[in-house]
Structure formats: structure tokens, C-alpha cells
Amino acid sequence: MSGDPEDKDSTVRGSAGPTADRSTVPVILNPTARRGAVLKRIDPLVEAFAAHGLEARLVRSTSEEHAKELAAGFAADGARVVGALGGDGMARSVAAGLVDTETSLGVIAGGRGNDLIGKLGIPKGTEGAVANIAAGRDQIIDVLDLDGKVSLSNVCLGLDSTVQRHANSAKYVKGQWVYLYGVLRAILPPKSIELELTVDGKRVDFRGLTAGFANSGRYGGGLKLSPEAELDDGLIDVVLLKDAFLPRLAVELVAFMSGRHDRHPHIHFGHAREIRIDTPAGATPVAIVADGDEIGQTPATVTIRPSSLKVRVPRQ
């Protein structure tokens, strides 16, 4: 079999096209995920779908917006499920086209973090992911909305953004170690941010290392921004990490990112449905990361869209 998805589906250059055949599953892929390594999963993916009596219709996306448009087109044509082959960013892009539709998102891991599937218990391997799409059940979850852009897991500013930037630039560090590498780079030295937050109408002035707004609560391949976050509670978990002395910070960050937040005295937890994020007058805008990708900067508003997305998950 060819490893090029364009050889498998002539629609890769055009619109989503009709999906009347219920035995065909559209799979939108990011050909650059893991520097192109995701392309090696195409043949096993096609074979795994065939083993379940299904045909994978592979479609290459050229951008986040293109992936969203493709997914929306498949949903409009009646697809029961649309697959996303790539990392958390690819899942987010496909989900953006499926929110508030009857079509379910089927995630096939092809990135480094894969935090959404970790939260939902979706298998990481190709055969398990395909079996889940073929025979799993649909779970309805919330999504975050950052000025019209969908986020499935978390929206972060500050230290988490810096960690992600260093992790994405690492060429020789593999697996979850890449995020620990990012942490070390980010805290030497740590850089504080100043934000003016309006949390459900209440003004909160914040100076510290991280402001996180969680849906799934997982990031960085299994690290925990908010271990109690739920994907279907209709709430945003607000996590504010204040400044700390560097040696103490290094120790406490290990506990924090392992989910032991009770041992961190500089952290504030809360819940909200809407957060307005701004910086003080004259301050430089702060980058905003969603699901591992930088997608904006302050000022911005994060809201929750309850019960707006179906995701295929394993049956219990």
C-alpha cells in the first residue's frame, strides 16, 4: 500500500464530499504531526478499519481552518463519526467542525501529548483506536471557547505557554521527557505575568507564573493542570499559580505537575463559566496556548460550551 493519503482518496484536494455510505469513516489527518511520522500509521490504519468491515477515507488537511471545514462538511453530509489522526491540536481542529452536530469525534493518536485520549481512556495504539471508533459509545463533553476558537483540554498563559514552546522546539528529547525538559527551560529563570481577570463578573488582579483554564485538566502527555477537572460538568477549572522562590518553585512544580496540588501553597483553584483575560494598561500582550498550540494573545475571553461535542469512547 502507498503511504500517501492522496493515493487513497481523490477528495484530499477538494471538499469533504458525500458520505452516504455508513461503512466509510472519514479520517482527517495532519501530515506534519511528529514531523511527518504520522504518515507511517496510514497503512496500519487502513488495515485496522478493514478488519472491522469499514473503509477509512483519508483526507489530508492543509491548516487548522481547513480541517475544521472538512469536518463540518462531513457532518453536514451525515457522517456518524469523523476521525482525527494527529495530536491534540488536530483533534481540536476537527472538533471545531463537529461542535453542536450529531457527528462524533473519533481520535486516533498521532502526536506527542495525546492528552484528550488519556482523559477519556481512548487507546493510544492504532488498532485500539480504530476498534473504539467501530464499536465504542458516544460521550457528550463540554468544550472551551476562546473568542470563537475551540479548545478541548486547557487554555494556558505564562509558564505553561513557555513550557510548551520549549517542548515543541526540542528535537532530541522524546516522550513525556520533552515536557519535563520544557519545565526546566521555562523556570531558568521563571518569568512572571500580570493579568487583569474578570471571573464571572468579579475582578481578579493576578501576578504569577501560570494562569490556566481547564476542561480536561491534562496536558504535556499526562501532567495535571487540574486533577479534578471534568469534561462534562459545565464548568471551567481556574488554576492560578503565584510567584515562588526559585529553589522552592522547582520542588513544588514537580508536585504540582504530578497532580499533588495540596502540597503547593502558591496555588488558587476556582470554577467559572466565563473569564475575561487582559493585561494592565501599557503591558505587552501575553501569548495564549490552547491544547499545546499558541492560538492567540491577550485580551481574550474564555467561555464554556456545555454538552456541545460528541466523542467516541470505549464501552465500559
C-alpha positions as CSV (number, residue, x, y, z in Angstrom):
1,M,0.0,0.0,0.0
2,S,1.1,3.5,-0.6
3,G,1.9,5.7,2.4
4,D,0.4,8.8,0.7
5,P,-3.2,9.6,1.7
6,E,-3.7,11.4,-1.6
7,D,-3.3,8.0,-3.4
8,K,-6.2,6.6,-1.3
9,D,-8.8,9.4,-1.7
10,S,-9.2,11.8,-4.6
11,T,-11.1,14.2,-2.3
12,V,-8.0,15.3,-0.4
13,R,-7.7,18.3,-2.7
14,G,-11.3,19.4,-2.6
15,S,-14.4,19.4,-0.4
16,A,-15.5,16.8,2.0
17,G,-17.9,15.3,-0.5
18,P,-20.9,12.9,0.2
19,T,-20.7,10.3,3.0
20,A,-23.9,8.3,2.4
21,D,-22.1,5.0,2.8
22,R,-22.2,4.3,6.5
23,S,-19.4,1.8,6.2
24,T,-17.0,4.6,5.2
25,V,-15.3,6.6,8.0
26,P,-13.7,9.9,7.1
27,V,-10.3,10.4,8.8
28,I,-8.7,13.8,8.6
29,L,-5.0,13.8,9.2
30,N,-2.3,16.3,9.9
31,P,0.6,15.2,7.6
32,T,3.2,17.2,9.7
33,A,2.3,15.7,13.1
34,R,5.5,14.5,14.8
35,R,7.5,15.8,11.8
36,G,5.7,13.6,9.4
37,A,6.0,10.4,11.4
38,V,2.2,10.2,11.4
39,L,2.2,9.1,7.8
40,K,3.7,5.8,8.8
41,R,0.4,5.0,10.6
42,I,-1.7,5.2,7.4
43,D,-1.3,1.6,6.2
44,P,-1.9,0.0,9.6
45,L,-4.9,2.4,10.0
46,V,-6.5,1.3,6.7
47,E,-6.0,-2.4,7.6
48,A,-7.4,-1.9,11.1
49,F,-10.6,-0.3,9.7
50,A,-10.9,-3.1,7.1
51,A,-10.7,-5.7,9.9
52,H,-13.9,-4.1,11.3
53,G,-15.7,-4.1,7.9
54,L,-15.1,-0.4,7.5
55,E,-13.3,1.7,4.9
56,A,-11.1,4.6,6.1
57,R,-11.5,7.7,3.8
58,L,-8.2,9.5,4.5
59,V,-8.2,13.2,3.8
60,R,-5.1,15.5,4.3
61,S,-5.7,18.9,5.9
62,T,-3.6,21.9,5.0
63,S,-4.4,24.0,8.0
64,E,-6.5,24.1,11.2
65,E,-9.2,26.0,9.4
66,H,-9.2,23.5,6.5
67,A,-9.5,20.6,9.0
68,K,-12.5,22.4,10.6
69,E,-14.1,22.9,7.2
70,L,-13.6,19.3,6.2
71,A,-15.1,18.0,9.4
72,A,-18.1,20.4,9.1
73,G,-18.7,19.2,5.6
74,F,-18.6,15.5,6.6
75,A,-21.0,16.3,9.5
76,A,-23.4,18.1,7.1
77,D,-23.4,15.1,4.8
78,G,-24.5,12.8,7.7
79,A,-21.3,11.1,8.8
80,R,-21.8,9.3,12.1
81,V,-18.2,9.8,13.2
82,V,-15.2,11.7,11.8
83,G,-11.7,10.6,12.7
84,A,-8.8,12.9,13.6
85,L,-5.3,11.4,13.1
86,G,-2.7,13.6,14.8
87,G,-2.1,15.3,18.1
88,D,-4.3,17.3,20.4
89,G,-4.2,20.2,18.0
90,M,-5.6,18.0,15.2
91,A,-8.3,16.7,17.5
92,R,-9.2,20.3,18.4
93,S,-9.3,21.4,14.7
94,V,-11.6,18.6,13.7
95,A,-13.8,19.0,16.8
96,A,-14.3,22.7,15.8
97,G,-16.2,21.5,12.8
98,L,-18.3,19.0,14.8
99,V,-19.5,21.0,17.8
100,D,-23.3,21.2,18.0
101,T,-23.7,18.5,15.4
102,E,-24.8,14.8,15.7
103,T,-21.5,13.6,14.4
104,S,-19.0,12.1,16.8
105,L,-15.2,12.8,17.0
106,G,-13.0,9.7,16.7
107,V,-9.5,10.4,17.9
108,I,-6.5,8.4,16.6
109,A,-3.3,9.4,18.4
110,G,-0.5,10.7,16.2
111,G,1.1,13.4,18.3
112,R,3.2,13.6,21.5
113,G,0.9,14.8,24.2
114,N,-2.4,13.0,23.3
115,D,-3.9,14.3,26.5
116,L,-7.6,14.2,25.4
117,I,-7.4,10.4,24.8
118,G,-5.6,10.0,28.1
119,K,-8.5,11.7,29.9
120,L,-11.2,9.7,28.1
121,G,-9.4,6.3,28.2
122,I,-9.1,6.0,24.4
123,P,-6.4,3.5,23.4
124,K,-3.2,5.1,22.0
125,G,-2.4,2.3,19.6
126,T,-3.9,2.3,16.1
127,E,-5.8,-1.0,16.4
128,G,-7.3,0.0,19.7
129,A,-8.3,3.5,18.5
130,V,-10.0,2.0,15.4
131,A,-11.8,-0.6,17.5
132,N,-13.1,2.2,19.6
133,I,-14.4,4.1,16.6
134,A,-16.0,1.0,15.3
135,A,-17.6,-0.3,18.5
136,G,-17.4,2.4,21.1
137,R,-20.1,4.6,22.5
138,D,-20.6,8.4,22.2
139,Q,-19.9,10.6,25.2
140,I,-21.0,14.2,25.2
141,I,-18.5,16.7,26.6
142,D,-18.0,20.4,27.0
143,V,-15.6,22.5,25.0
144,L,-13.8,25.7,25.8
145,D,-14.4,28.7,23.6
146,L,-11.6,31.2,23.2
147,D,-13.1,34.1,21.2
148,G,-14.7,31.6,18.8
149,K,-11.8,29.1,18.8
150,V,-12.5,25.7,20.3
151,S,-10.3,24.1,23.0
152,L,-10.8,20.6,24.2
153,S,-8.4,20.4,27.1
154,N,-6.9,23.6,28.5
155,V,-6.2,27.3,27.8
156,C,-3.0,28.5,29.5
157,L,-0.9,31.6,29.8
158,G,2.5,32.1,31.4
159,L,4.8,29.3,32.5
160,D,2.7,26.6,30.7
161,S,2.9,28.5,27.5
162,T,6.7,28.8,27.9
163,V,7.0,25.1,28.7
164,Q,5.0,24.2,25.6
165,R,7.2,26.4,23.4
166,H,10.4,24.8,24.6
167,A,8.9,21.3,24.3
168,N,7.8,22.0,20.7
169,S,11.3,23.1,19.8
170,A,13.0,20.1,21.3
171,K,14.4,17.8,18.6
172,Y,16.2,15.2,20.6
173,V,14.1,14.7,23.7
174,K,11.4,12.1,23.4
175,G,8.1,11.2,25.0
176,Q,6.9,12.8,28.3
177,W,10.5,13.8,29.0
178,V,10.1,16.6,26.4
179,Y,7.7,18.4,28.8
180,L,10.0,18.0,31.8
181,Y,12.7,19.4,29.6
182,G,10.4,22.3,28.8
183,V,9.7,22.9,32.5
184,L,13.4,23.1,33.3
185,R,14.0,25.6,30.4
186,A,11.0,27.6,31.5
187,I,12.0,28.1,35.1
188,L,15.6,29.1,34.5
189,P,14.7,31.9,35.2
190,P,10.9,31.9,35.6
191,K,9.1,34.9,34.1
192,S,6.0,36.3,35.9
193,I,3.0,37.6,34.1
194,E,0.5,40.2,35.1
195,L,-3.2,39.8,34.2
196,E,-6.4,41.5,34.9
197,L,-9.0,38.8,35.0
198,T,-12.8,39.1,35.2
199,V,-14.1,35.8,36.5
200,D,-17.9,35.5,36.2
201,G,-18.1,39.3,36.6
202,K,-15.6,39.5,39.5
203,R,-12.3,41.4,39.0
204,V,-9.2,39.5,39.9
205,D,-5.7,41.1,39.6
206,F,-3.1,38.3,39.2
207,R,0.7,38.4,39.2
208,G,2.4,35.0,39.0
209,L,3.7,32.2,36.8
210,T,0.7,30.5,35.3
211,A,-3.0,31.2,34.7
212,G,-4.8,28.1,33.4
213,F,-8.4,27.4,32.5
214,A,-9.0,23.7,32.3
215,N,-11.6,21.5,30.7
216,S,-9.9,18.1,30.8
217,G,-7.1,19.2,33.2
218,R,-4.4,17.1,31.5
219,Y,-1.5,18.5,29.4
220,G,2.0,17.7,28.5
221,G,1.5,14.0,28.0
222,G,-0.1,13.3,31.3
223,L,0.8,16.2,33.6
224,K,-2.1,17.6,35.6
225,L,-3.2,21.2,35.5
226,S,-6.3,20.4,37.4
227,P,-6.7,16.8,38.6
228,E,-10.4,17.3,39.5
229,A,-11.4,18.8,36.2
230,E,-14.4,17.1,34.4
231,L,-15.2,17.2,30.7
232,D,-18.9,17.3,31.3
233,D,-19.6,19.4,34.4
234,G,-20.4,22.7,32.5
235,L,-17.6,24.5,34.3
236,I,-14.1,25.9,33.7
237,D,-11.5,25.0,36.3
238,V,-9.5,28.1,37.1
239,V,-5.9,27.5,38.2
240,L,-3.7,30.4,39.2
241,L,0.0,29.7,40.2
242,K,1.6,32.6,42.0
243,D,5.3,33.5,42.3
244,A,7.6,31.5,44.5
245,F,11.4,31.4,45.4
246,L,13.2,29.5,42.6
247,P,14.6,26.5,44.6
248,R,11.2,26.0,46.3
249,L,9.4,26.5,43.0
250,A,11.4,23.7,41.3
251,V,10.4,21.2,44.1
252,E,6.8,22.4,44.2
253,L,6.4,22.3,40.4
254,V,7.2,18.6,40.4
255,A,4.4,18.0,42.9
256,F,2.1,20.4,41.1
257,M,2.6,18.8,37.7
258,S,2.2,15.3,39.1
259,G,-1.2,16.3,40.5
260,R,-0.3,16.7,44.1
261,H,-1.7,20.2,44.3
262,D,-2.4,20.0,48.0
263,R,1.3,20.4,48.6
264,H,1.5,23.7,46.7
265,P,0.8,26.7,48.9
266,H,1.0,29.2,46.0
267,I,-1.9,27.9,44.0
268,H,-5.5,29.0,43.8
269,F,-8.3,26.9,42.4
270,G,-11.8,28.0,41.4
271,H,-14.6,27.4,38.9
272,A,-16.2,29.7,36.3
273,R,-18.3,29.9,33.2
274,E,-16.6,33.0,31.7
275,I,-13.2,34.6,32.1
276,R,-12.1,37.8,30.5
277,I,-8.3,37.9,30.2
278,D,-6.5,41.2,29.9
279,T,-3.2,42.8,30.8
280,P,-2.6,46.1,32.6
281,A,-2.6,49.3,30.5
282,G,0.6,49.6,28.5
283,A,1.8,46.0,29.2
284,T,2.9,43.6,26.5
285,P,0.2,41.2,25.4
286,V,0.6,37.6,26.8
287,A,0.6,34.6,24.5
288,I,-2.3,32.1,24.9
289,V,-1.9,28.4,24.4
290,A,-4.8,26.0,23.8
291,D,-4.2,22.2,23.7
292,G,-0.5,22.7,23.2
293,D,-0.6,25.3,20.4
294,E,-0.3,29.1,20.6
295,I,-3.5,30.4,19.1
296,G,-3.8,33.9,20.4
297,Q,-2.9,36.6,22.9
298,T,-4.5,38.9,25.4
299,P,-7.0,40.4,25.5
300,A,-9.4,37.4,25.1
301,T,-12.4,35.8,26.7
302,V,-12.8,32.1,27.6
303,T,-16.3,30.6,28.0
304,I,-17.6,27.1,28.4
305,R,-19.9,25.5,25.8
306,P,-21.6,22.7,27.8
307,S,-22.6,19.4,26.2
308,S,-21.6,20.6,22.7
309,L,-19.4,17.7,21.3
310,K,-19.8,14.0,20.9
311,V,-16.7,11.9,21.3
312,R,-16.3,8.2,20.6
313,V,-15.0,6.5,23.8
314,P,-14.6,2.8,24.9
315,R,-17.6,1.0,26.2
316,Q,-17.3,0.1,29.9
